[in-house]
Amino acid sequence: MASARQLDRRLHAFIGGLPMTPADRWLRRLSTAADHGRLWLAIAVVLGARKGSLRRGALRGVGSMAFSSALVNLVLKRVFGRVRPDLENLQAHRRLRREPGSLSFPSGHSSSAAAFVTGLAMECPPAGAALAPVALGVGYSRVHVGVHYPGDVVAGLAVGGAVAVATQHWWRVRPKVPARVRPATAAPALPEGGGLVVAVNPRSGPDDYDPAADIRRVLPRAEVLEATRATGVADLLAEAAASGRAKALGVAGGDGSVAAAAAVAAQHGLPLAVIAAGTLNHFARDVGLETPEDTAEAVVTGQAVRVDVAEVNGTPFLNTSSIGAYPEMVRRRDELSGRLGKWLALTVAVAQVLRTQQPVSLLVDGQPRSVWILFVGNCRYTPRGLSPAWRPRLEDGLLDVQYLRADLRFGRTRAVLATLLGLSSHTRSYGHATTRELRIVSCSGPRQVAYDGEMGPHATEFLFRKRAPLTVYCCRTA
């Protein structure tokens, strides 16, 4: 340990004795720009303006940086208690205007830099690689301006990187390839979208984005229809299919709109083109459709896949259905969204429901269960737990049943803590099974079911099962 500290001091003294260069000024500015994570927050704002992996990377990076900063400044520095290097002999042109007064080991600037860039790289490797030199530059700049030993920087980089990697425990990184599906040969190739009728739900997704213009740009011969409150996606597509003018149906909207379109497409035996235009786009992302260009490529070339479709009491869904707390969250979110916006409304709704939700007594295939929430997934989700992220396959023929038990002591507290900490799949509160058909009876009176973000009618009995597969355009088949 003593020899390591001596080497650390020698390296610090060597760097401090380097001759003056124009880089001195820029390294000092870089070090100052990274104070309190300002540099990384500014980069996150820029990256967050783009949907997809850049936005997810920015969010993961900022979250990793926050945890890393708290760990370093509130715990590790106090544990190790290493004081800052002596700046008495440091060249004046290198010194910061305001010298830090906190402890030295590990470097908080280095930790934040590594946490942000590693988190970004986990979601978008090219962006992470591009910013890695900047992160290393921030770390080196702290030694160059004299406020850290090299060992402080190395330890900070290691801590930040480890914290970012550890975020996978709560928020797994999505695979870079779509789920495995069966190739299909029945989808017609439609040059420039000729013969494709697309229904657009303007109420889905960001308020400032209209997907109709993008669809007309990438598929200029497609017929684009806009849904209204009076005439929904299903109505528009059903009329187009019945008239015989549609060789294929398309939908631009969230998962609820996609499920409605899928029901019409399956009924008329037509392939479905999905344009990701909702808030979360779970199904489109699982199929590998991130942009309108992805969908256009598949439509023009006729590439498609066959996917499972599930149903509850005859109503189809493509992702998940649920009974319990989630339907109430959706209902309250919809009540508040006009005043608060979708994301804030969802946050408020979750807080309200967790405080007031009562357990639901169910018979699950004849077995009594008291639960807070029960999910039924169309195909098996991974990782396990009640925040399912993705499906390795879209045609496994299974229903994925997951629930949080409410019949344990301190059940409400245990359920909330397990979910927040990402530990639900490792606790006694969590139950799961896979099946091909599921019958649920509510012993708590009529309950409302939710599916793909939409609300269904109240009922006391629910039958979940699979329907015939659906052909979906997809530019990448497996």
C-alpha positions as CSV (number, residue, x, y, z in Angstrom):
1,M,0.0,0.0,0.0
2,A,2.8,2.4,0.9
3,S,4.7,1.7,-2.3
4,A,1.5,2.3,-4.3
5,R,0.9,5.6,-2.7
6,Q,4.5,6.6,-3.3
7,L,4.2,5.7,-7.0
8,D,0.9,7.7,-7.1
9,R,2.7,10.8,-5.6
10,R,5.6,10.4,-8.1
11,L,3.3,10.2,-11.1
12,H,1.4,13.3,-9.8
13,A,4.7,15.2,-9.3
14,F,5.9,14.1,-12.8
15,I,2.7,15.4,-14.5
16,G,2.8,18.6,-12.4
17,G,6.3,19.2,-13.7
18,L,5.5,18.9,-17.4
19,P,6.3,22.0,-19.5
20,M,3.7,24.6,-20.4
21,T,1.7,23.8,-23.6
22,P,-1.5,25.2,-25.1
23,A,-3.3,22.1,-23.8
24,D,-3.0,23.5,-20.3
25,R,-5.8,26.0,-20.8
26,W,-8.1,23.5,-22.5
27,L,-7.6,20.8,-19.8
28,R,-8.4,23.4,-17.1
29,R,-11.6,24.4,-19.0
30,L,-12.6,20.7,-19.5
31,S,-12.1,20.0,-15.8
32,T,-14.3,23.0,-14.9
33,A,-17.0,22.1,-17.4
34,A,-17.4,18.8,-15.7
35,D,-18.1,20.3,-12.3
36,H,-21.3,18.9,-10.8
37,G,-21.8,16.8,-14.0
38,R,-22.8,19.8,-16.0
39,L,-20.9,18.7,-19.1
40,W,-22.6,15.3,-19.1
41,L,-26.1,16.7,-18.4
42,A,-25.7,19.1,-21.4
43,I,-24.7,16.1,-23.6
44,A,-27.7,14.1,-22.2
45,V,-30.1,16.9,-23.2
46,V,-28.8,16.9,-26.8
47,L,-28.8,13.1,-27.1
48,G,-32.3,12.9,-25.4
49,A,-33.8,14.9,-28.3
50,R,-33.4,11.7,-30.4
51,K,-35.7,8.8,-29.9
52,G,-34.3,5.3,-29.6
53,S,-31.0,4.1,-28.3
54,L,-29.5,7.6,-27.9
55,R,-32.3,8.7,-25.6
56,R,-32.2,5.4,-23.6
57,G,-28.4,5.8,-23.3
58,A,-28.7,9.4,-22.1
59,L,-31.3,8.3,-19.4
60,R,-29.1,5.4,-18.3
61,G,-26.0,7.6,-18.3
62,V,-27.6,10.3,-16.1
63,G,-29.1,7.7,-13.7
64,S,-25.7,5.9,-13.4
65,M,-24.0,9.3,-12.9
66,A,-26.4,10.2,-10.1
67,F,-25.9,6.9,-8.2
68,S,-22.1,7.0,-8.7
69,S,-21.8,10.6,-7.5
70,A,-23.8,9.7,-4.3
71,L,-21.7,6.6,-3.7
72,V,-18.4,8.4,-4.1
73,N,-19.2,11.7,-2.3
74,L,-21.4,10.4,0.5
75,V,-19.7,7.0,1.2
76,L,-16.3,6.2,-0.3
77,K,-14.6,9.6,0.2
78,R,-15.5,9.5,3.9
79,V,-14.4,5.8,4.2
80,F,-10.9,6.4,2.7
81,G,-10.4,9.9,3.9
82,R,-7.5,10.8,1.6
83,V,-6.7,14.5,1.5
84,R,-6.0,16.4,-1.7
85,P,-2.5,16.8,-3.2
86,D,-0.4,19.8,-2.1
87,L,-0.8,22.5,-4.7
88,E,1.9,24.8,-3.4
89,N,4.4,23.9,-6.1
90,L,1.9,23.6,-8.9
91,Q,2.4,25.9,-11.9
92,A,0.1,28.9,-11.4
93,H,-1.4,28.8,-15.0
94,R,-2.7,25.3,-14.3
95,R,-4.5,26.0,-11.0
96,L,-8.3,26.2,-10.9
97,R,-9.9,29.4,-9.8
98,R,-11.8,27.6,-7.1
99,E,-9.9,24.7,-5.6
100,P,-12.1,21.9,-4.2
101,G,-12.2,21.4,-0.5
102,S,-13.6,17.9,-0.4
103,L,-11.6,14.7,0.1
104,S,-9.6,13.2,-2.8
105,F,-10.2,9.4,-3.1
106,P,-11.9,8.4,-5.4
107,S,-12.3,11.2,-8.0
108,G,-15.9,12.3,-8.3
109,H,-15.4,13.9,-11.7
110,S,-13.9,10.6,-13.0
111,S,-16.6,8.5,-11.5
112,S,-19.3,10.7,-13.1
113,A,-17.6,10.6,-16.5
114,A,-17.2,6.8,-16.5
115,A,-20.7,6.3,-15.3
116,F,-22.3,8.5,-17.9
117,V,-20.3,7.2,-20.9
118,T,-20.5,3.5,-19.8
119,G,-24.3,3.8,-19.4
120,L,-24.5,5.5,-22.8
121,A,-22.3,2.8,-24.4
122,M,-24.5,0.0,-23.0
123,E,-27.5,1.3,-25.0
124,C,-25.6,2.9,-28.0
125,P,-22.0,1.6,-28.4
126,P,-21.0,4.0,-31.2
127,A,-22.0,7.0,-29.1
128,G,-20.2,5.6,-26.0
129,A,-17.1,5.0,-28.0
130,A,-17.2,8.5,-29.4
131,L,-17.4,10.1,-25.9
132,A,-14.9,7.7,-24.2
133,P,-11.9,10.0,-25.0
134,V,-13.8,12.9,-23.5
135,A,-14.4,10.9,-20.3
136,L,-10.7,9.9,-20.1
137,G,-9.8,13.6,-20.8
138,V,-11.9,14.7,-17.8
139,G,-10.2,12.1,-15.6
140,Y,-6.7,13.2,-16.7
141,S,-7.5,16.9,-16.4
142,R,-8.1,16.4,-12.7
143,V,-4.5,15.3,-12.3
144,H,-3.2,17.9,-14.7
145,V,-4.8,20.7,-12.6
146,G,-3.3,19.2,-9.5
147,V,-6.5,18.4,-7.5
148,H,-6.2,14.6,-7.7
149,Y,-3.6,11.8,-7.7
150,P,-3.6,9.4,-10.6
151,G,-4.9,6.6,-8.3
152,D,-7.9,8.8,-7.4
153,V,-8.8,9.0,-11.1
154,V,-8.3,5.3,-11.8
155,A,-10.5,4.4,-8.8
156,G,-13.2,6.9,-9.9
157,L,-13.3,5.5,-13.4
158,A,-13.6,2.0,-12.0
159,V,-16.4,2.9,-9.6
160,G,-18.4,4.8,-12.2
161,G,-18.1,2.1,-14.8
162,A,-19.1,-0.6,-12.3
163,V,-22.2,1.4,-11.2
164,A,-23.3,1.8,-14.8
165,V,-23.0,-1.9,-15.5
166,A,-24.9,-2.7,-12.2
167,T,-27.9,-0.8,-13.5
168,Q,-28.8,-3.9,-15.5
169,H,-30.1,-5.3,-12.3
170,W,-33.0,-2.9,-12.4
171,W,-33.1,-1.9,-16.0
172,R,-31.8,-4.6,-18.4
173,V,-30.3,-3.5,-21.8
174,R,-32.5,-4.4,-24.7
175,P,-31.1,-6.9,-27.2
176,K,-29.8,-5.2,-30.4
177,V,-31.7,-7.7,-32.6
178,P,-35.4,-8.3,-32.7
179,A,-37.1,-11.3,-31.1
180,R,-36.8,-14.6,-32.9
181,V,-39.8,-15.2,-35.2
182,R,-40.9,-17.5,-38.0
183,P,-40.2,-16.2,-41.5
184,A,-43.4,-15.9,-43.6
185,T,-43.9,-16.0,-47.3
186,A,-47.5,-14.7,-47.7
187,A,-46.8,-10.9,-47.5
188,P,-47.1,-9.1,-50.8
189,A,-44.3,-6.7,-51.9
190,L,-45.8,-3.3,-52.3
191,P,-43.6,-0.9,-54.3
192,E,-43.8,2.6,-52.7
193,G,-46.6,1.3,-50.5
194,G,-49.2,0.8,-53.3
195,G,-52.1,-1.2,-51.9
196,L,-51.3,-0.4,-48.3
197,V,-53.9,1.4,-46.2
198,V,-52.5,2.9,-43.0
199,A,-54.6,4.2,-40.1
200,V,-52.9,6.9,-38.0
201,N,-53.8,7.6,-34.4
202,P,-52.9,11.3,-33.9
203,R,-53.4,10.9,-30.1
204,S,-50.6,8.4,-29.7
205,G,-47.0,9.3,-29.0
206,P,-45.4,12.7,-28.6
207,D,-47.8,15.7,-29.0
208,D,-45.4,17.4,-31.4
209,Y,-45.0,14.5,-33.9
210,D,-47.3,13.7,-36.7
211,P,-46.4,10.3,-38.3
212,A,-48.6,10.9,-41.4
213,A,-46.0,13.1,-43.1
214,D,-43.2,10.5,-42.5
215,I,-45.5,7.7,-43.9
216,R,-46.2,9.7,-47.1
217,R,-42.5,10.4,-47.5
218,V,-41.3,6.8,-47.3
219,L,-44.4,5.1,-48.8
220,P,-45.8,7.7,-51.2
221,R,-48.4,5.5,-52.8
222,A,-49.9,4.3,-49.5
223,E,-53.4,5.4,-48.5
224,V,-53.1,7.3,-45.2
225,L,-56.2,7.7,-43.0
226,E,-56.4,9.6,-39.8
227,A,-58.5,8.3,-36.9
228,T,-60.8,10.6,-34.9
229,R,-62.7,10.1,-31.7
230,A,-65.8,9.1,-33.7
231,T,-63.9,6.8,-36.1
232,G,-61.1,4.8,-34.7
233,V,-58.3,2.8,-36.1
234,A,-60.3,-0.4,-36.3
235,D,-63.2,1.3,-38.1
236,L,-61.0,2.8,-40.8
237,L,-59.1,-0.4,-41.5
238,A,-62.3,-2.6,-41.4
239,E,-63.9,-0.4,-44.1
240,A,-60.7,-0.5,-46.2
241,A,-60.5,-4.3,-45.9
242,A,-64.2,-4.9,-46.6
243,S,-64.0,-2.7,-49.7
244,G,-61.2,-4.9,-51.2
245,R,-58.9,-2.0,-52.0
246,A,-56.3,-3.0,-49.3
247,K,-53.7,-5.6,-50.1
248,A,-52.3,-5.0,-46.6
249,L,-53.2,-2.9,-43.6
250,G,-51.0,-0.5,-41.6
251,V,-51.1,1.3,-38.3
252,A,-49.2,4.2,-36.8
253,G,-49.8,4.6,-33.1
254,G,-49.2,3.0,-29.7
255,D,-49.6,-0.6,-28.6
256,G,-53.3,-0.2,-28.2
257,S,-53.8,1.0,-31.7
258,V,-51.5,-1.8,-33.0
259,A,-53.6,-4.4,-31.2
260,A,-56.8,-3.0,-32.7
261,A,-55.3,-3.0,-36.1
262,A,-54.1,-6.6,-35.6
263,A,-57.6,-7.8,-34.8
264,V,-58.8,-6.4,-38.2
265,A,-55.9,-7.8,-40.1
266,A,-56.4,-11.2,-38.6
267,Q,-60.1,-11.2,-39.3
268,H,-59.6,-10.4,-43.0
269,G,-56.4,-12.5,-43.5
270,L,-54.2,-9.5,-44.4
271,P,-50.6,-8.7,-43.4
272,L,-50.0,-5.8,-41.0
273,A,-47.4,-3.0,-41.3
274,V,-46.6,-1.4,-38.0
275,I,-45.1,2.2,-37.8
276,A,-43.7,2.9,-34.4
277,A,-45.5,6.2,-33.4
278,G,-46.5,5.6,-29.8
279,T,-44.9,6.4,-26.4
280,L,-43.3,3.0,-25.7
281,N,-43.8,0.9,-28.9
282,H,-43.2,-2.4,-27.2
283,F,-44.5,-4.6,-30.0
284,A,-42.8,-2.6,-32.8
285,R,-39.5,-2.8,-31.0
286,D,-39.8,-6.5,-30.3
287,V,-40.3,-7.0,-34.0
288,G,-37.3,-4.8,-34.8
289,L,-39.2,-1.8,-36.3
290,E,-37.6,1.3,-34.8
291,T,-38.3,3.9,-37.6
292,P,-40.8,4.4,-40.5
293,E,-37.9,3.6,-42.8
294,D,-37.7,0.1,-41.2
295,T,-41.3,-0.5,-42.0
296,A,-41.1,0.9,-45.5
297,E,-38.2,-1.4,-46.4
298,A,-40.2,-4.4,-45.3
299,V,-43.3,-3.4,-47.1
300,V,-41.5,-2.7,-50.4
301,T,-39.5,-5.9,-50.3
302,G,-42.4,-8.1,-48.9
303,Q,-40.4,-9.3,-45.9
304,A,-42.6,-10.5,-43.1
305,V,-42.8,-12.7,-40.0
306,R,-45.5,-14.7,-38.2
307,V,-46.2,-13.8,-34.6
308,D,-48.5,-15.1,-31.9
309,V,-51.7,-13.3,-31.0
310,A,-53.3,-13.7,-27.6
311,E,-56.8,-12.9,-26.5
312,V,-58.8,-12.2,-23.3
313,N,-62.5,-12.9,-23.5
314,G,-62.2,-12.7,-27.3
315,T,-60.4,-9.4,-27.4
316,P,-56.9,-9.8,-29.0
317,F,-53.7,-8.4,-27.5
318,L,-50.1,-8.5,-28.7
319,N,-48.0,-7.7,-25.5
320,T,-49.6,-8.0,-22.1
321,S,-52.9,-8.0,-20.3
322,S,-53.4,-7.4,-16.6
323,I,-55.8,-7.5,-13.7
324,G,-55.4,-5.6,-10.4
325,A,-53.4,-2.4,-9.9
326,Y,-52.4,-1.7,-13.4
327,P,-55.9,-1.1,-14.9
328,E,-56.6,1.5,-12.2
329,M,-53.3,3.2,-13.0
330,V,-54.3,3.4,-16.6
331,R,-57.7,4.8,-15.7
332,R,-56.3,7.5,-13.4
333,R,-53.5,8.3,-15.9
334,D,-56.1,9.0,-18.6
335,E,-58.2,11.2,-16.3
336,L,-55.1,13.4,-15.5
337,S,-53.3,13.4,-18.8
338,G,-55.3,16.3,-20.3
339,R,-54.0,18.5,-17.5
340,L,-50.6,17.1,-16.6
341,G,-49.3,15.4,-19.8
342,K,-48.9,11.7,-20.2
343,W,-45.7,11.1,-18.2
344,L,-46.5,13.3,-15.2
345,A,-50.0,11.9,-15.1
346,L,-48.6,8.3,-15.0
347,T,-46.3,9.2,-12.1
348,V,-49.1,10.7,-10.1
349,A,-51.4,7.8,-10.9
350,V,-48.8,5.2,-9.8
351,A,-48.4,7.1,-6.4
352,Q,-52.1,7.3,-5.8
353,V,-52.8,3.6,-6.7
354,L,-50.0,2.2,-4.6
355,R,-51.3,4.1,-1.6
356,T,-55.0,3.0,-1.9
357,Q,-55.0,-0.3,-3.9
358,Q,-56.7,-3.2,-2.2
359,P,-55.8,-6.9,-2.9
360,V,-57.8,-8.8,-5.5
361,S,-59.0,-12.3,-4.7
362,L,-58.8,-14.6,-7.7
363,L,-59.2,-18.2,-8.8
364,V,-56.3,-18.8,-11.2
365,D,-57.1,-22.1,-13.0
366,G,-59.0,-23.1,-9.9
367,Q,-56.3,-22.2,-7.4
368,P,-57.1,-19.4,-4.9
369,R,-54.7,-16.4,-5.2
370,S,-54.7,-13.0,-3.4
371,V,-52.7,-10.6,-5.5
372,W,-51.9,-6.9,-6.0
373,I,-51.4,-7.3,-9.7
374,L,-51.4,-10.1,-12.3
375,F,-49.8,-9.9,-15.7
376,V,-50.5,-12.2,-18.6
377,G,-47.9,-11.9,-21.4
378,N,-48.3,-12.9,-25.0
379,C,-45.1,-15.2,-25.1
380,R,-42.6,-15.5,-22.4
381,Y,-41.0,-12.2,-21.2
382,T,-37.4,-11.8,-19.8
383,P,-36.0,-10.8,-17.4
384,R,-38.4,-12.3,-14.8
385,G,-40.2,-9.9,-12.5
386,L,-43.2,-7.5,-12.9
387,S,-41.4,-5.1,-15.1
388,P,-41.0,-7.3,-18.2
389,A,-38.7,-5.8,-20.8
390,W,-38.7,-8.0,-24.0
391,R,-39.5,-11.4,-25.5
392,P,-36.8,-13.6,-26.9
393,R,-39.4,-15.2,-29.1
394,L,-42.8,-14.0,-30.5
395,E,-44.1,-17.5,-31.5
396,D,-43.5,-19.8,-28.5
397,G,-47.3,-20.6,-28.1
398,L,-47.2,-19.7,-24.4
399,L,-48.9,-17.3,-22.1
400,D,-46.6,-15.8,-19.4
401,V,-48.3,-15.4,-16.1
402,Q,-46.7,-13.3,-13.4
403,Y,-48.2,-11.9,-10.2
404,L,-47.4,-10.3,-6.8
405,R,-49.0,-12.1,-3.9
406,A,-50.9,-10.1,-1.3
407,D,-51.4,-12.9,1.3
408,L,-48.1,-12.4,3.1
409,R,-47.3,-10.3,6.2
410,F,-46.5,-6.7,5.2
411,G,-47.6,-7.7,1.7
412,R,-48.1,-4.2,0.5
413,T,-44.8,-2.9,1.7
414,R,-42.9,-6.0,0.5
415,A,-44.5,-5.7,-3.0
416,V,-43.7,-2.0,-3.4
417,L,-40.1,-2.4,-2.2
418,A,-39.4,-5.5,-4.2
419,T,-40.7,-3.8,-7.4
420,L,-38.8,-0.6,-6.8
421,L,-35.6,-2.4,-6.0
422,G,-35.9,-4.8,-9.0
423,L,-36.0,-7.8,-6.6
424,S,-39.6,-9.0,-7.2
425,S,-38.5,-12.2,-9.0
426,H,-36.4,-13.2,-6.0
427,T,-38.9,-12.8,-3.3
428,R,-41.8,-14.9,-1.9
429,S,-44.2,-12.2,-3.0
430,Y,-43.6,-13.1,-6.7
431,G,-45.3,-16.0,-8.5
432,H,-45.1,-17.1,-12.2
433,A,-46.1,-19.8,-14.6
434,T,-46.4,-20.5,-18.3
435,T,-49.4,-22.0,-19.9
436,R,-51.3,-22.3,-23.2
437,E,-54.7,-21.3,-21.8
438,L,-55.7,-19.6,-18.5
439,R,-59.0,-19.2,-16.8
440,I,-59.4,-16.6,-14.0
441,V,-62.4,-16.0,-11.8
442,S,-62.6,-12.9,-9.7
443,C,-63.9,-13.5,-6.2
444,S,-63.8,-9.8,-5.5
445,G,-66.6,-8.9,-7.8
446,P,-66.4,-7.6,-11.4
447,R,-62.9,-6.4,-12.3
448,Q,-61.6,-4.4,-15.2
449,V,-58.9,-5.9,-17.5
450,A,-56.2,-4.0,-19.3
451,Y,-54.5,-5.0,-22.5
452,D,-51.7,-3.3,-24.4
453,G,-52.3,0.0,-22.5
454,E,-56.1,0.0,-23.1
455,M,-59.0,-0.7,-20.8
456,G,-61.5,-3.5,-21.3
457,P,-64.9,-4.1,-19.8
458,H,-65.6,-5.3,-16.2
459,A,-66.1,-9.0,-15.8
460,T,-65.9,-11.7,-13.2
461,E,-64.5,-14.4,-15.5
462,F,-61.5,-14.1,-17.9
463,L,-60.4,-16.6,-20.4
464,F,-56.9,-16.1,-21.9
465,R,-55.7,-18.1,-24.8
466,K,-53.9,-17.9,-28.1
467,R,-55.4,-17.1,-31.5
468,A,-54.2,-17.9,-35.0
469,P,-50.8,-16.3,-35.8
470,L,-50.6,-12.9,-37.6
471,T,-48.4,-11.9,-40.5
472,V,-46.4,-8.7,-39.8
473,Y,-44.1,-6.9,-42.1
474,C,-40.5,-6.9,-40.7
475,C,-37.3,-5.9,-42.3
476,R,-35.2,-8.4,-40.4
477,T,-36.2,-12.0,-40.1
478,A,-34.7,-14.7,-37.9
